[in-house]
Amino acid sequence: MEIQKKVTLVNKLSESERLSKIIEDFAEEKNFSLKFLFEIDVALDEILTNIVSYAYNDKAEHKILVRLFSLKDGLKIQVEDEGIAFNPLQKAEPDITKSVMERPIGGLGIHMVRKLVDELKYKRENNKNILTLIKINSST
């Protein structure tokens, strides 16, 4: 599978807007539905926010690499960072039957990402977190 687009971001929340525009342009080229685009955008915004907020123990600038792969009927996205090791798939599913006051803080973002994409994979390789999202465009 060939990389269609490669984007290097830095660990700043403002980069989410730039990534969103890149994803939008890429999705339009592939004629993906607006729902597809919205769900990918929300998932990537959550992932990028988590990396910027929690992956680094310092205030230095760090690179975040995003690779886009075109699938026959969807998109594969890899998000790679050199932050502290964190596998979001090991995070327990939040009990959404409990009230907001009863639930511990955190975990809803990853839960949302899991619901928005069709497949989510994690690996730690060469001191890097690599999160892979696969989303199928059901409107094709």
N, CA, C and O atoms as CSV, one atom per row, in Angstrom:
chain,resi,resn,atom,element,x,y,z
A,1,MET,N,N,0.851,-1.172,0.000
A,1,MET,CA,C,0.000,0.000,0.000
A,1,MET,C,C,0.900,1.239,0.000
A,1,MET,O,O,1.830,1.343,0.799
A,2,GLU,N,N,0.618,2.138,-0.874
A,2,GLU,CA,C,1.448,3.320,-1.067
A,2,GLU,C,C,0.908,4.523,-0.284
A,2,GLU,O,O,-0.299,4.760,-0.243
A,3,ILE,N,N,1.821,5.273,0.333
A,3,ILE,CA,C,1.420,6.498,1.040
A,3,ILE,C,C,0.944,7.508,0.007
A,3,ILE,O,O,1.651,7.801,-0.957
A,4,GLN,N,N,-0.245,8.032,0.209
A,4,GLN,CA,C,-0.804,9.034,-0.694
A,4,GLN,C,C,-0.401,10.446,-0.280
A,4,GLN,O,O,-0.207,11.325,-1.120
A,5,LYS,N,N,-0.280,10.643,1.021
A,5,LYS,CA,C,0.054,11.970,1.535
A,5,LYS,C,C,0.737,11.800,2.881
A,5,LYS,O,O,0.380,10.926,3.670
A,6,LYS,N,N,1.718,12.642,3.126
A,6,LYS,CA,C,2.467,12.608,4.381
A,6,LYS,C,C,2.509,14.040,4.905
A,6,LYS,O,O,2.886,14.965,4.185
A,7,VAL,N,N,2.120,14.210,6.164
A,7,VAL,CA,C,2.051,15.539,6.769
A,7,VAL,C,C,2.847,15.523,8.067
A,7,VAL,O,O,2.669,14.635,8.900
A,8,THR,N,N,3.722,16.505,8.235
A,8,THR,CA,C,4.451,16.647,9.489
A,8,THR,C,C,3.864,17.834,10.241
A,8,THR,O,O,3.830,18.960,9.743
A,9,LEU,N,N,3.404,17.547,11.451
A,9,LEU,CA,C,2.832,18.562,12.325
A,9,LEU,C,C,3.771,18.764,13.501
A,9,LEU,O,O,4.704,17.988,13.703
A,10,VAL,N,N,3.520,19.800,14.268
A,10,VAL,CA,C,4.221,19.990,15.536
A,10,VAL,C,C,3.194,19.902,16.657
A,10,VAL,O,O,1.990,19.999,16.417
A,11,ASN,N,N,3.669,19.723,17.856
A,11,ASN,CA,C,2.786,19.514,19.001
A,11,ASN,C,C,2.174,20.827,19.504
A,11,ASN,O,O,2.481,21.314,20.593
A,12,LYS,N,N,1.299,21.371,18.662
A,12,LYS,CA,C,0.526,22.577,19.003
A,12,LYS,C,C,-0.920,22.305,18.616
A,12,LYS,O,O,-1.191,21.732,17.561
A,13,LEU,N,N,-1.844,22.716,19.471
A,13,LEU,CA,C,-3.260,22.484,19.193
A,13,LEU,C,C,-3.713,23.145,17.893
A,13,LEU,O,O,-4.631,22.653,17.236
A,14,SER,N,N,-3.082,24.246,17.520
A,14,SER,CA,C,-3.448,24.945,16.285
A,14,SER,C,C,-3.211,24.094,15.047
A,14,SER,O,O,-3.782,24.376,13.993
A,15,GLU,N,N,-2.392,23.071,15.146
A,15,GLU,CA,C,-2.110,22.197,14.007
A,15,GLU,C,C,-3.339,21.370,13.607
A,15,GLU,O,O,-3.416,20.878,12.481
A,16,SER,N,N,-4.279,21.222,14.510
A,16,SER,CA,C,-5.491,20.461,14.226
A,16,SER,C,C,-6.257,21.079,13.061
A,16,SER,O,O,-6.796,20.361,12.219
A,17,GLU,N,N,-6.305,22.385,13.014
A,17,GLU,CA,C,-7.001,23.084,11.927
A,17,GLU,C,C,-6.309,22.830,10.585
A,17,GLU,O,O,-6.972,22.598,9.574
A,18,ARG,N,N,-5.002,22.874,10.581
A,18,ARG,CA,C,-4.242,22.619,9.351
A,18,ARG,C,C,-4.457,21.186,8.879
A,18,ARG,O,O,-4.657,20.944,7.689
A,19,LEU,N,N,-4.415,20.235,9.814
A,19,LEU,CA,C,-4.637,18.841,9.463
A,19,LEU,C,C,-6.054,18.645,8.926
A,19,LEU,O,O,-6.256,17.904,7.964
A,20,SER,N,N,-7.016,19.295,9.532
A,20,SER,CA,C,-8.403,19.192,9.092
A,20,SER,C,C,-8.553,19.622,7.635
A,20,SER,O,O,-9.258,18.971,6.864
A,21,LYS,N,N,-7.908,20.694,7.264
A,21,LYS,CA,C,-7.968,21.192,5.877
A,21,LYS,C,C,-7.316,20.191,4.918
A,21,LYS,O,O,-7.838,19.945,3.831
A,22,ILE,N,N,-6.204,19.629,5.308
A,22,ILE,CA,C,-5.508,18.639,4.472
A,22,ILE,C,C,-6.393,17.409,4.272
A,22,ILE,O,O,-6.510,16.899,3.158
A,23,ILE,N,N,-7.013,16.935,5.354
A,23,ILE,CA,C,-7.906,15.775,5.275
A,23,ILE,C,C,-9.109,16.109,4.392
A,23,ILE,O,O,-9.526,15.292,3.571
A,24,GLU,N,N,-9.652,17.282,4.558
A,24,GLU,CA,C,-10.803,17.705,3.751
A,24,GLU,C,C,-10.463,17.687,2.257
A,24,GLU,O,O,-11.231,17.164,1.450
A,25,ASP,N,N,-9.327,18.252,1.898
A,25,ASP,CA,C,-8.898,18.274,0.492
A,25,ASP,C,C,-8.695,16.851,-0.037
A,25,ASP,O,O,-9.106,16.527,-1.152
A,26,PHE,N,N,-8.066,16.022,0.768
A,26,PHE,CA,C,-7.806,14.640,0.375
A,26,PHE,C,C,-9.122,13.881,0.187
A,26,PHE,O,O,-9.287,13.151,-0.791
A,27,ALA,N,N,-10.048,14.053,1.117
A,27,ALA,CA,C,-11.336,13.355,1.062
A,27,ALA,C,C,-12.164,13.811,-0.137
A,27,ALA,O,O,-12.865,13.007,-0.751
A,28,GLU,N,N,-12.084,15.096,-0.469
A,28,GLU,CA,C,-12.819,15.612,-1.629
A,28,GLU,C,C,-12.290,14.990,-2.922
A,28,GLU,O,O,-13.065,14.660,-3.820
A,29,GLU,N,N,-10.978,14.834,-3.012
A,29,GLU,CA,C,-10.382,14.186,-4.189
A,29,GLU,C,C,-10.921,12.775,-4.365
A,29,GLU,O,O,-11.079,12.304,-5.491
A,30,LYS,N,N,-11.203,12.099,-3.258
A,30,LYS,CA,C,-11.651,10.709,-3.286
A,30,LYS,C,C,-13.174,10.585,-3.266
A,30,LYS,O,O,-13.708,9.477,-3.258
A,31,ASN,N,N,-13.870,11.722,-3.260
A,31,ASN,CA,C,-15.342,11.749,-3.241
A,31,ASN,C,C,-15.948,11.057,-2.027
A,31,ASN,O,O,-16.976,10.389,-2.136
A,32,PHE,N,N,-15.314,11.216,-0.875
A,32,PHE,CA,C,-15.852,10.666,0.354
A,32,PHE,C,C,-17.032,11.522,0.812
A,32,PHE,O,O,-17.092,12.718,0.526
A,33,SER,N,N,-17.952,10.909,1.514
A,33,SER,CA,C,-19.147,11.619,1.981
A,33,SER,C,C,-18.792,12.650,3.054
A,33,SER,O,O,-17.727,12.583,3.667
A,34,LEU,N,N,-19.693,13.595,3.269
A,34,LEU,CA,C,-19.487,14.605,4.316
A,34,LEU,C,C,-19.482,13.963,5.699
A,34,LEU,O,O,-18.730,14.384,6.578
A,35,LYS,N,N,-20.309,12.957,5.890
A,35,LYS,CA,C,-20.342,12.244,7.177
A,35,LYS,C,C,-18.993,11.575,7.439
A,35,LYS,O,O,-18.459,11.639,8.546
A,36,PHE,N,N,-18.455,10.936,6.409
A,36,PHE,CA,C,-17.141,10.300,6.501
A,36,PHE,C,C,-16.093,11.327,6.903
A,36,PHE,O,O,-15.315,11.104,7.831
A,37,LEU,N,N,-16.080,12.442,6.206
A,37,LEU,CA,C,-15.118,13.509,6.467
A,37,LEU,C,C,-15.251,14.038,7.894
A,37,LEU,O,O,-14.250,14.221,8.586
A,38,PHE,N,N,-16.471,14.280,8.328
A,38,PHE,CA,C,-16.716,14.792,9.676
A,38,PHE,C,C,-16.192,13.816,10.734
A,38,PHE,O,O,-15.535,14.232,11.688
A,39,GLU,N,N,-16.479,12.533,10.569
A,39,GLU,CA,C,-16.075,11.537,11.558
A,39,GLU,C,C,-14.555,11.382,11.623
A,39,GLU,O,O,-13.993,11.233,12.707
A,40,ILE,N,N,-13.898,11.416,10.479
A,40,ILE,CA,C,-12.428,11.354,10.453
A,40,ILE,C,C,-11.852,12.599,11.124
A,40,ILE,O,O,-10.904,12.515,11.905
A,41,ASP,N,N,-12.431,13.741,10.813
A,41,ASP,CA,C,-11.943,15.002,11.375
A,41,ASP,C,C,-12.066,15.006,12.903
A,41,ASP,O,O,-11.132,15.415,13.593
A,42,VAL,N,N,-13.179,14.565,13.424
A,42,VAL,CA,C,-13.385,14.525,14.875
A,42,VAL,C,C,-12.396,13.551,15.527
A,42,VAL,O,O,-11.792,13.866,16.553
A,43,ALA,N,N,-12.236,12.370,14.925
A,43,ALA,CA,C,-11.322,11.370,15.478
A,43,ALA,C,C,-9.884,11.886,15.499
A,43,ALA,O,O,-9.188,11.741,16.504
A,44,LEU,N,N,-9.436,12.489,14.394
A,44,LEU,CA,C,-8.063,13.002,14.334
A,44,LEU,C,C,-7.846,14.183,15.269
A,44,LEU,O,O,-6.772,14.328,15.852
A,45,ASP,N,N,-8.855,15.019,15.412
A,45,ASP,CA,C,-8.752,16.143,16.348
A,45,ASP,C,C,-8.557,15.624,17.768
A,45,ASP,O,O,-7.737,16.156,18.516
A,46,GLU,N,N,-9.296,14.603,18.138
A,46,GLU,CA,C,-9.169,14.015,19.481
A,46,GLU,C,C,-7.782,13.403,19.678
A,46,GLU,O,O,-7.157,13.596,20.721
A,47,ILE,N,N,-7.309,12.675,18.689
A,47,ILE,CA,C,-5.994,12.041,18.787
A,47,ILE,C,C,-4.892,13.092,18.889
A,47,ILE,O,O,-4.006,12.989,19.737
A,48,LEU,N,N,-4.950,14.095,18.030
A,48,LEU,CA,C,-3.931,15.142,18.050
A,48,LEU,C,C,-3.970,15.910,19.371
A,48,LEU,O,O,-2.921,16.237,19.927
A,49,THR,N,N,-5.152,16.196,19.870
A,49,THR,CA,C,-5.284,16.897,21.160
A,49,THR,C,C,-4.650,16.076,22.281
A,49,THR,O,O,-3.964,16.626,23.142
A,50,ASN,N,N,-4.877,14.764,22.272
A,50,ASN,CA,C,-4.281,13.904,23.298
A,50,ASN,C,C,-2.758,13.885,23.199
A,50,ASN,O,O,-2.069,13.934,24.218
A,51,ILE,N,N,-2.239,13.815,21.995
A,51,ILE,CA,C,-0.780,13.817,21.827
A,51,ILE,C,C,-0.195,15.129,22.330
A,51,ILE,O,O,0.765,15.130,23.102
A,52,VAL,N,N,-0.767,16.238,21.897
A,52,VAL,CA,C,-0.249,17.557,22.302
A,52,VAL,C,C,-0.350,17.724,23.822
A,52,VAL,O,O,0.564,18.253,24.454
A,53,SER,N,N,-1.442,17.278,24.391
A,53,SER,CA,C,-1.692,17.493,25.824
A,53,SER,C,C,-0.934,16.552,26.751
A,53,SER,O,O,-0.589,16.942,27.867
A,54,TYR,N,N,-0.665,15.309,26.312
A,54,TYR,CA,C,-0.154,14.308,27.245
A,54,TYR,C,C,1.117,13.567,26.840
A,54,TYR,O,O,1.719,12.899,27.681
A,55,ALA,N,N,1.542,13.660,25.596
A,55,ALA,CA,C,2.629,12.791,25.131
A,55,ALA,C,C,4.031,13.239,25.535
A,55,ALA,O,O,4.960,12.431,25.544
A,56,TYR,N,N,4.186,14.491,25.862
A,56,TYR,CA,C,5.539,15.003,26.103
A,56,TYR,C,C,5.670,15.567,27.509
A,56,TYR,O,O,4.740,16.172,28.044
A,57,ASN,N,N,6.848,15.357,28.096
A,57,ASN,CA,C,7.127,15.836,29.449
A,57,ASN,C,C,7.827,17.182,29.457
A,57,ASN,O,O,8.281,17.645,30.503
A,58,ASP,N,N,7.914,17.807,28.296
A,58,ASP,CA,C,8.574,19.108,28.221
A,58,ASP,C,C,7.755,20.043,27.334
A,58,ASP,O,O,6.724,19.649,26.789
A,59,LYS,N,N,8.213,21.261,27.196
A,59,LYS,CA,C,7.511,22.266,26.384
A,59,LYS,C,C,8.182,22.450,25.023
A,59,LYS,O,O,7.837,23.373,24.286
A,60,ALA,N,N,9.129,21.588,24.686
A,60,ALA,CA,C,9.848,21.693,23.413
A,60,ALA,C,C,8.923,21.328,22.254
A,60,ALA,O,O,7.881,20.698,22.434
A,61,GLU,N,N,9.336,21.742,21.074
A,61,GLU,CA,C,8.576,21.392,19.875
A,61,GLU,C,C,8.935,19.972,19.448
A,61,GLU,O,O,10.108,19.608,19.363
A,62,HIS,N,N,7.899,19.180,19.184
A,62,HIS,CA,C,8.075,17.799,18.745
A,62,HIS,C,C,7.278,17.581,17.471
A,62,HIS,O,O,6.233,18.199,17.265
A,63,LYS,N,N,7.780,16.694,16.618
A,63,LYS,CA,C,7.101,16.400,15.363
A,63,LYS,C,C,6.104,15.265,15.531
A,63,LYS,O,O,6.330,14.308,16.272
A,64,ILE,N,N,5.002,15.403,14.822
A,64,ILE,CA,C,3.969,14.379,14.751
A,64,ILE,C,C,3.769,14.105,13.265
A,64,ILE,O,O,3.475,15.016,12.491
A,65,LEU,N,N,3.927,12.866,12.881
A,65,LEU,CA,C,3.825,12.494,11.471
A,65,LEU,C,C,2.476,11.828,11.209
A,65,LEU,O,O,2.075,10.906,11.919
A,66,VAL,N,N,1.789,12.311,10.180
A,66,VAL,CA,C,0.511,11.735,9.782
A,66,VAL,C,C,0.657,11.249,8.344
A,66,VAL,O,O,1.036,12.009,7.453
A,67,ARG,N,N,0.349,9.971,8.136
A,67,ARG,CA,C,0.406,9.375,6.790
A,67,ARG,C,C,-1.003,8.979,6.379
A,67,ARG,O,O,-1.739,8.370,7.155
A,68,LEU,N,N,-1.373,9.329,5.151
A,68,LEU,CA,C,-2.677,8.974,4.613
A,68,LEU,C,C,-2.503,7.950,3.508
A,68,LEU,O,O,-1.685,8.123,2.605
A,69,PHE,N,N,-3.273,6.894,3.589
A,69,PHE,CA,C,-3.264,5.846,2.576
A,69,PHE,C,C,-4.686,5.728,2.028
A,69,PHE,O,O,-5.649,5.639,2.790
A,70,SER,N,N,-4.804,5.728,0.738
A,70,SER,CA,C,-6.107,5.563,0.112
A,70,SER,C,C,-6.430,4.081,-0.006
A,70,SER,O,O,-5.625,3.302,-0.517
A,71,LEU,N,N,-7.605,3.696,0.467
A,71,LEU,CA,C,-8.102,2.338,0.313
A,71,LEU,C,C,-9.158,2.351,-0.790
A,71,LEU,O,O,-9.626,3.416,-1.193
A,72,LYS,N,N,-9.523,1.197,-1.266
A,72,LYS,CA,C,-10.525,1.120,-2.331
A,72,LYS,C,C,-11.798,1.869,-1.946
A,72,LYS,O,O,-12.371,2.590,-2.763
A,73,ASP,N,N,-12.231,1.699,-0.721
A,73,ASP,CA,C,-13.479,2.318,-0.286
A,73,ASP,C,C,-13.326,3.070,1.044
A,73,ASP,O,O,-14.276,3.171,1.820
A,74,GLY,N,N,-12.134,3.590,1.293
A,74,GLY,CA,C,-11.940,4.300,2.544
A,74,GLY,C,C,-10.558,4.886,2.680
A,74,GLY,O,O,-9.899,5.224,1.697
A,75,LEU,N,N,-10.138,4.998,3.909
A,75,LEU,CA,C,-8.902,5.686,4.225
A,75,LEU,C,C,-8.211,4.995,5.396
A,75,LEU,O,O,-8.854,4.573,6.357
A,76,LYS,N,N,-6.897,4.891,5.293
A,76,LYS,CA,C,-6.070,4.409,6.396
A,76,LYS,C,C,-5.180,5.580,6.793
A,76,LYS,O,O,-4.559,6.217,5.943
A,77,ILE,N,N,-5.127,5.853,8.077
A,77,ILE,CA,C,-4.331,6.973,8.585
A,77,ILE,C,C,-3.431,6.458,9.692
A,77,ILE,O,O,-3.884,5.763,10.601
A,78,GLN,N,N,-2.151,6.804,9.613
A,78,GLN,CA,C,-1.213,6.488,10.688
A,78,GLN,C,C,-0.771,7.796,11.321
A,78,GLN,O,O,-0.377,8.737,10.632
A,79,VAL,N,N,-0.841,7.837,12.631
A,79,VAL,CA,C,-0.379,8.993,13.397
A,79,VAL,C,C,0.788,8.514,14.252
A,79,VAL,O,O,0.646,7.598,15.062
A,80,GLU,N,N,1.936,9.141,14.060
A,80,GLU,CA,C,3.170,8.699,14.732
A,80,GLU,C,C,3.744,9.855,15.547
A,80,GLU,O,O,3.873,10.977,15.058
A,81,ASP,N,N,4.083,9.556,16.797
A,81,ASP,CA,C,4.724,10.562,17.652
A,81,ASP,C,C,5.815,9.901,18.479
A,81,ASP,O,O,5.821,8.683,18.659
A,82,GLU,N,N,6.735,10.713,18.979
A,82,GLU,CA,C,7.837,10.231,19.812
A,82,GLU,C,C,7.592,10.508,21.289
A,82,GLU,O,O,8.533,10.624,22.073
A,83,GLY,N,N,6.333,10.612,21.656
A,83,GLY,CA,C,5.978,10.880,23.043
A,83,GLY,C,C,6.134,9.643,23.909
A,83,GLY,O,O,6.582,8.590,23.456
A,84,ILE,N,N,5.750,9.804,25.174
A,84,ILE,CA,C,5.822,8.675,26.093
A,84,ILE,C,C,4.927,7.550,25.575
A,84,ILE,O,O,3.898,7.808,24.950
A,85,ALA,N,N,5.314,6.327,25.832
A,85,ALA,CA,C,4.546,5.177,25.351
A,85,ALA,C,C,3.140,5.219,25.940
A,85,ALA,O,O,2.956,5.343,27.151
A,86,PHE,N,N,2.159,5.113,25.056
A,86,PHE,CA,C,0.774,5.075,25.503
A,86,PHE,C,C,-0.062,4.335,24.468
A,86,PHE,O,O,-0.177,4.760,23.318
A,87,ASN,N,N,-0.639,3.226,24.898
A,87,ASN,CA,C,-1.516,2.455,24.039
A,87,ASN,C,C,-2.959,2.758,24.431
A,87,ASN,O,O,-3.441,2.254,25.445
A,88,PRO,N,N,-3.654,3.577,23.639
A,88,PRO,CA,C,-5.030,3.939,23.997
A,88,PRO,C,C,-5.988,2.751,23.964
A,88,PRO,O,O,-7.069,2.814,24.550
A,89,LEU,N,N,-5.608,1.681,23.293
A,89,LEU,CA,C,-6.476,0.513,23.213
A,89,LEU,C,C,-6.483,-0.285,24.510
A,89,LEU,O,O,-7.356,-1.129,24.713
A,90,GLN,N,N,-5.518,-0.026,25.391
A,90,GLN,CA,C,-5.484,-0.694,26.690
A,90,GLN,C,C,-6.344,0.037,27.715
A,90,GLN,O,O,-6.561,-0.459,28.820
A,91,LYS,N,N,-6.825,1.203,27.345
A,91,LYS,CA,C,-7.689,1.983,28.230
A,91,LYS,C,C,-9.056,1.311,28.290
A,91,LYS,O,O,-9.653,1.016,27.255
A,92,ALA,N,N,-9.541,1.072,29.483
A,92,ALA,CA,C,-10.845,0.434,29.644
A,92,ALA,C,C,-11.950,1.318,29.069
A,92,ALA,O,O,-11.876,2.546,29.119
A,93,GLU,N,N,-12.960,0.673,28.529
A,93,GLU,CA,C,-14.124,1.407,28.019
A,93,GLU,C,C,-14.803,2.115,29.193
A,93,GLU,O,O,-14.998,1.509,30.247
A,94,PRO,N,N,-15.165,3.386,29.023
A,94,PRO,CA,C,-15.851,4.071,30.116
A,94,PRO,C,C,-17.269,3.532,30.295
A,94,PRO,O,O,-17.906,3.100,29.334
A,95,ASP,N,N,-17.743,3.562,31.508
A,95,ASP,CA,C,-19.117,3.138,31.787
A,95,ASP,C,C,-20.028,4.330,31.534
A,95,ASP,O,O,-20.243,5.163,32.414
A,96,ILE,N,N,-20.554,4.398,30.329
A,96,ILE,CA,C,-21.362,5.560,29.952
A,96,ILE,C,C,-22.783,5.489,30.516
A,96,ILE,O,O,-23.593,6.386,30.283
A,97,THR,N,N,-23.079,4.413,31.261
A,97,THR,CA,C,-24.378,4.339,31.922
A,97,THR,C,C,-24.372,5.150,33.220
A,97,THR,O,O,-25.427,5.495,33.752
A,98,LYS,N,N,-23.174,5.449,33.719
A,98,LYS,CA,C,-23.056,6.249,34.943
A,98,LYS,C,C,-23.199,7.733,34.602
A,98,LYS,O,O,-22.955,8.155,33.472
A,99,SER,N,N,-23.595,8.499,35.593
A,99,SER,CA,C,-23.695,9.949,35.396
A,99,SER,C,C,-22.290,10.545,35.292
A,99,SER,O,O,-21.308,9.903,35.667
A,100,VAL,N,N,-22.202,11.740,34.796
A,100,VAL,CA,C,-20.929,12.435,34.646
A,100,VAL,C,C,-20.226,12.552,35.997
A,100,VAL,O,O,-19.000,12.458,36.066
A,101,MET,N,N,-20.970,12.751,37.042
A,101,MET,CA,C,-20.394,12.911,38.378
A,101,MET,C,C,-19.821,11.595,38.910
A,101,MET,O,O,-18.906,11.614,39.734
A,102,GLU,N,N,-20.338,10.467,38.459
A,102,GLU,CA,C,-19.894,9.163,38.943
A,102,GLU,C,C,-18.707,8.604,38.162
A,102,GLU,O,O,-17.995,7.729,38.653
A,103,ARG,N,N,-18.497,9.107,36.955
A,103,ARG,CA,C,-17.432,8.574,36.102
A,103,ARG,C,C,-16.103,9.256,36.397
A,103,ARG,O,O,-16.072,10.446,36.712
A,104,PRO,N,N,-15.001,8.509,36.298
A,104,PRO,CA,C,-13.693,9.156,36.433
A,104,PRO,C,C,-13.443,10.055,35.218
A,104,PRO,O,O,-14.005,9.844,34.144
A,105,ILE,N,N,-12.605,11.039,35.412
A,105,ILE,CA,C,-12.271,11.960,34.326
A,105,ILE,C,C,-11.432,11.227,33.291
A,105,ILE,O,O,-10.557,10.433,33.634
A,106,GLY,N,N,-11.705,11.499,32.028
A,106,GLY,CA,C,-10.913,10.933,30.937
A,106,GLY,C,C,-11.510,9.672,30.354
A,106,GLY,O,O,-12.382,9.034,30.945
A,107,GLY,N,N,-11.012,9.330,29.171
A,107,GLY,CA,C,-11.418,8.089,28.525
A,107,GLY,C,C,-12.530,8.228,27.505
A,107,GLY,O,O,-12.710,7.346,26.666
A,108,LEU,N,N,-13.284,9.324,27.560
A,108,LEU,CA,C,-14.385,9.472,26.606
A,108,LEU,C,C,-13.887,9.762,25.192
A,108,LEU,O,O,-14.517,9.345,24.220
A,109,GLY,N,N,-12.771,10.466,25.065
A,109,GLY,CA,C,-12.235,10.786,23.739
A,109,GLY,C,C,-11.834,9.542,22.976
A,109,GLY,O,O,-12.174,9.395,21.802
A,110,ILE,N,N,-11.121,8.653,23.624
A,110,ILE,CA,C,-10.704,7.401,22.987
A,110,ILE,C,C,-11.934,6.551,22.668
A,110,ILE,O,O,-12.001,5.916,21.615
A,111,HIS,N,N,-12.890,6.544,23.569
A,111,HIS,CA,C,-14.147,5.830,23.337
A,111,HIS,C,C,-14.815,6.356,22.067
A,111,HIS,O,O,-15.284,5.578,21.236
A,112,MET,N,N,-14.854,7.666,21.925
A,112,MET,CA,C,-15.466,8.294,20.758
A,112,MET,C,C,-14.709,7.912,19.478
A,112,MET,O,O,-15.325,7.600,18.458
A,113,VAL,N,N,-13.378,7.939,19.539
A,113,VAL,CA,C,-12.576,7.570,18.371
A,113,VAL,C,C,-12.890,6.136,17.964
A,113,VAL,O,O,-13.061,5.851,16.778
A,114,ARG,N,N,-12.968,5.238,18.931
A,114,ARG,CA,C,-13.290,3.829,18.636
A,114,ARG,C,C,-14.626,3.703,17.905
A,114,ARG,O,O,-14.780,2.864,17.017
A,115,LYS,N,N,-15.585,4.539,18.282
A,115,LYS,CA,C,-16.915,4.483,17.667
A,115,LYS,C,C,-16.940,5.117,16.277
A,115,LYS,O,O,-17.770,4.752,15.444
A,116,LEU,N,N,-16.044,6.053,16.025
A,116,LEU,CA,C,-16.051,6.782,14.752
A,116,LEU,C,C,-15.310,6.074,13.627
A,116,LEU,O,O,-15.601,6.305,12.454
A,117,VAL,N,N,-14.357,5.214,13.970
A,117,VAL,CA,C,-13.577,4.527,12.933
A,117,VAL,C,C,-13.935,3.043,12.916
A,117,VAL,O,O,-14.500,2.514,13.873
A,118,ASP,N,N,-13.599,2.392,11.824
A,118,ASP,CA,C,-13.918,0.972,11.685
A,118,ASP,C,C,-12.860,0.075,12.311
A,118,ASP,O,O,-13.159,-1.041,12.735
A,119,GLU,N,N,-11.633,0.558,12.368
A,119,GLU,CA,C,-10.549,-0.232,12.948
A,119,GLU,C,C,-9.527,0.715,13.559
A,119,GLU,O,O,-9.239,1.776,13.005
A,120,LEU,N,N,-8.986,0.324,14.698
A,120,LEU,CA,C,-7.992,1.119,15.410
A,120,LEU,C,C,-6.907,0.172,15.898
A,120,LEU,O,O,-7.196,-0.814,16.576
A,121,LYS,N,N,-5.652,0.472,15.554
A,121,LYS,CA,C,-4.526,-0.378,15.951
A,121,LYS,C,C,-3.436,0.505,16.556
A,121,LYS,O,O,-3.296,1.678,16.212
A,122,TYR,N,N,-2.680,-0.087,17.455
A,122,TYR,CA,C,-1.558,0.630,18.082
A,122,TYR,C,C,-0.335,-0.274,18.079
A,122,TYR,O,O,-0.434,-1.488,18.256
A,123,LYS,N,N,0.819,0.347,17.873
A,123,LYS,CA,C,2.082,-0.351,18.110
A,123,LYS,C,C,3.120,0.670,18.557
A,123,LYS,O,O,3.039,1.856,18.237
A,124,ARG,N,N,4.081,0.176,19.295
A,124,ARG,CA,C,5.222,0.979,19.737
A,124,ARG,C,C,6.415,0.425,18.978
A,124,ARG,O,O,6.750,-0.752,19.112
A,125,GLU,N,N,7.056,1.270,18.183
A,125,GLU,CA,C,8.160,0.829,17.339
A,125,GLU,C,C,9.214,1.930,17.276
A,125,GLU,O,O,8.895,3.087,17.001
A,126,ASN,N,N,10.465,1.567,17.530
A,126,ASN,CA,C,11.576,2.533,17.495
A,126,ASN,C,C,11.298,3.754,18.372
A,126,ASN,O,O,11.530,4.891,17.961
A,127,ASN,N,N,10.796,3.503,19.592
A,127,ASN,CA,C,10.471,4.559,20.553
A,127,ASN,C,C,9.418,5.530,20.037
A,127,ASN,O,O,9.418,6.705,20.404
A,128,LYS,N,N,8.525,5.042,19.189
A,128,LYS,CA,C,7.455,5.880,18.645
A,128,LYS,C,C,6.114,5.184,18.847
A,128,LYS,O,O,6.002,3.963,18.736
A,129,ASN,N,N,5.104,5.990,19.145
A,129,ASN,CA,C,3.727,5.515,19.173
A,129,ASN,C,C,3.204,5.599,17.746
A,129,ASN,O,O,3.356,6.630,17.090
A,130,ILE,N,N,2.595,4.535,17.264
A,130,ILE,CA,C,2.005,4.545,15.935
A,130,ILE,C,C,0.565,4.062,16.074
A,130,ILE,O,O,0.300,2.894,16.358
A,131,LEU,N,N,-0.346,4.992,15.866
A,131,LEU,CA,C,-1.776,4.688,15.950
A,131,LEU,C,C,-2.319,4.660,14.525
A,131,LEU,O,O,-2.143,5.618,13.771
A,132,THR,N,N,-2.974,3.572,14.160
A,132,THR,CA,C,-3.518,3.411,12.817
A,132,THR,C,C,-5.035,3.381,12.893
A,132,THR,O,O,-5.621,2.626,13.669
A,133,LEU,N,N,-5.658,4.219,12.073
A,133,LEU,CA,C,-7.107,4.290,11.974
A,133,LEU,C,C,-7.503,3.832,10.581
A,133,LEU,O,O,-6.867,4.205,9.595
A,134,ILE,N,N,-8.527,3.044,10.499
A,134,ILE,CA,C,-9.085,2.672,9.195
A,134,ILE,C,C,-10.558,3.049,9.224
A,134,ILE,O,O,-11.295,2.686,10.141
A,135,LYS,N,N,-10.965,3.779,8.207
A,135,LYS,CA,C,-12.348,4.236,8.095
A,135,LYS,C,C,-12.848,3.900,6.700
A,135,LYS,O,O,-12.213,4.249,5.705
A,136,ILE,N,N,-13.984,3.222,6.628
A,136,ILE,CA,C,-14.594,2.851,5.364
A,136,ILE,C,C,-15.697,3.866,5.059
A,136,ILE,O,O,-16.494,4.221,5.927
A,137,ASN,N,N,-15.722,4.319,3.812
A,137,ASN,CA,C,-16.738,5.268,3.368
A,137,ASN,C,C,-17.955,4.476,2.914
A,137,ASN,O,O,-18.000,3.983,1.787
A,138,SER,N,N,-18.941,4.358,3.795
A,138,SER,CA,C,-20.103,3.524,3.509
A,138,SER,C,C,-21.029,4.120,2.459
A,138,SER,O,O,-21.981,3.463,2.039
A,139,SER,N,N,-20.772,5.347,2.027
A,139,SER,CA,C,-21.634,5.991,1.027
A,139,SER,C,C,-21.112,5.818,-0.387
A,139,SER,O,O,-21.642,6.426,-1.318
A,140,THR,N,N,-20.063,4.986,-0.569
A,140,THR,CA,C,-19.528,4.802,-1.932
A,140,THR,C,C,-20.261,3.704,-2.637
A,140,THR,O,O,-19.957,3.400,-3.790
